Amino acid sequence: MEGNNVNVPKATTCDDRLGKKFSELSKELFEILYDQQVGFQQELVNKGKYSAFTDKENVKLPYDDIHLFSYHMQQMMSELGEVLAADKRWKNYRNETTEEMLEHKKEELADCMIVLMNLCIFSGLSANEVLGAVARKINENFIRIRSK
């Protein structure tokens, strides 16, 4: 595959399924949320809240910091465990779904999304770089599954 140009049948693009306006709004919303998380993490760094994990001070985020990336990777593992604890239907004898369980699971998945943003932030990635990588990977997955 050359460059970032991927030929995906029209029926699989976000613009065709959801409409171009919605797609643009979704991108803008992600950028807003990502920028808010960058701001939050910037405050934590500036206030020395990560001083036990890194010696970096006064860095402008996003910033590639392997120590804070590692910290957030460990946090991700913890959050994923909380998702499993919130929804125990993966155990073969616990198949009941309740609104409370679904709400708890939704909150834990939101935590995972936030931590995933932190992993991206401490990998030095911008919102546009993350969205671009996700779009390319989804297209690659479509191509892979359709070629079999």
C-alpha positions in Angstrom: 0.0 0.0 0.0 1.5 3.3 -1.0 1.2 6.4 1.2 -1.9 7.2 3.0 -4.3 6.8 0.1 -6.5 3.9 0.6 -9.2 2.8 -1.8 -12.3 1.9 0.3 -15.7 1.4 -1.4 -17.9 4.4 -0.9 -20.4 2.5 1.2 -17.8 2.2 4.1 -16.9 5.8 4.5 -18.1 7.9 7.4 -19.3 10.6 5.0 -21.6 8.2 3.1 -23.1 6.6 6.3 -23.4 9.6 8.6 -23.3 12.6 6.3 -20.4 14.9 5.8 -21.7 17.5 8.3 -21.9 15.0 11.1 -18.5 13.7 10.3 -17.0 17.2 10.5 -18.8 17.9 13.8 -17.5 14.6 15.2 -14.0 15.5 14.2 -14.4 18.9 15.8 -15.9 17.4 19.0 -13.0 15.0 19.3 -10.5 17.8 18.8 -12.3 19.9 21.5 -12.3 16.9 24.0 -8.7 16.1 23.2 -7.6 19.7 23.6 -9.4 19.8 27.0 -7.6 16.6 28.1 -4.3 18.1 26.9 -5.1 21.2 29.0 -5.9 19.1 32.1 -2.7 17.0 31.7 -0.7 20.3 31.2 -2.0 21.5 34.5 -1.0 18.3 36.2 2.5 18.5 34.7 2.8 22.2 35.6 1.8 21.6 39.2 4.3 18.8 39.6 1.7 16.1 40.0 3.8 13.7 37.9 7.2 14.5 39.6 7.5 11.0 40.9 7.3 9.6 37.4 9.3 12.2 35.3 11.8 14.9 35.8 10.4 17.0 32.9 9.1 20.4 33.9 7.6 23.2 31.9 7.1 21.1 28.8 4.3 21.9 26.3 2.0 19.0 25.7 1.5 16.9 23.7 5.0 15.7 24.5 6.7 12.3 24.0 7.6 11.1 27.5 8.2 7.4 28.0 7.8 7.6 31.7 4.4 9.2 31.7 3.4 7.0 28.8 4.3 4.0 30.9 2.4 5.4 33.9 -0.7 5.8 31.8 -0.3 2.4 30.2 -0.4 0.9 33.7 -3.5 3.1 34.4 -5.1 1.7 31.2 -4.6 -1.9 32.5 -6.4 -0.9 35.7 -9.2 0.8 33.9 -9.7 -2.2 31.6 -10.0 -4.4 34.7 -12.7 -2.0 36.0 -14.6 -2.5 32.7 -14.5 -6.2 33.2 -15.7 -5.8 36.8 -18.5 -3.6 35.7 -19.9 -6.1 33.2 -19.5 -9.6 34.3 -21.5 -11.1 31.4 -18.2 -12.5 30.1 -18.6 -15.1 32.8 -20.9 -17.8 31.4 -23.4 -17.7 34.2 -23.9 -13.9 34.6 -26.0 -12.9 31.6 -28.3 -10.4 33.2 -28.2 -6.8 31.9 -29.3 -4.0 34.1 -29.4 -0.2 33.5 -27.1 0.3 36.5 -24.6 -2.2 35.1 -24.7 -0.6 31.7 -24.2 2.9 33.2 -21.3 1.7 35.3 -19.7 0.1 32.2 -20.2 3.3 30.2 -18.4 5.3 32.9 -15.5 2.8 33.0 -15.2 2.9 29.2 -15.2 6.7 29.3 -12.2 6.4 31.7 -10.5 4.1 29.2 -11.0 6.7 26.4 -9.6 9.4 28.6 -6.5 7.3 29.5 -6.1 6.4 25.8 -6.0 10.1 25.1 -3.3 10.5 27.8 -1.3 7.7 26.1 -1.6 9.7 22.8 -0.7 13.0 24.6 2.4 11.5 26.2 3.4 10.0 22.8 3.5 13.5 21.5 0.5 13.1 19.2 -2.0 15.8 18.2 -5.7 15.2 17.8 -5.4 15.3 14.1 -2.6 12.7 14.1 -4.7 10.4 16.3 -7.8 10.8 14.1 -5.7 10.2 10.9 -4.2 7.1 12.3 -7.5 5.7 13.4 -9.1 6.4 10.0 -6.2 4.7 8.2 -6.4 1.7 10.5 -10.1 1.3 10.0 -9.7 1.4 6.3 -6.8 -1.1 6.4 -9.1 -3.4 8.4 -11.8 -3.2 5.8 -9.4 -3.9 3.1 -7.9 -6.9 5.0 -11.2 -8.5 5.7 -12.5 -7.9 2.2 -9.4 -9.4 0.6 -10.0 -12.8 2.2 
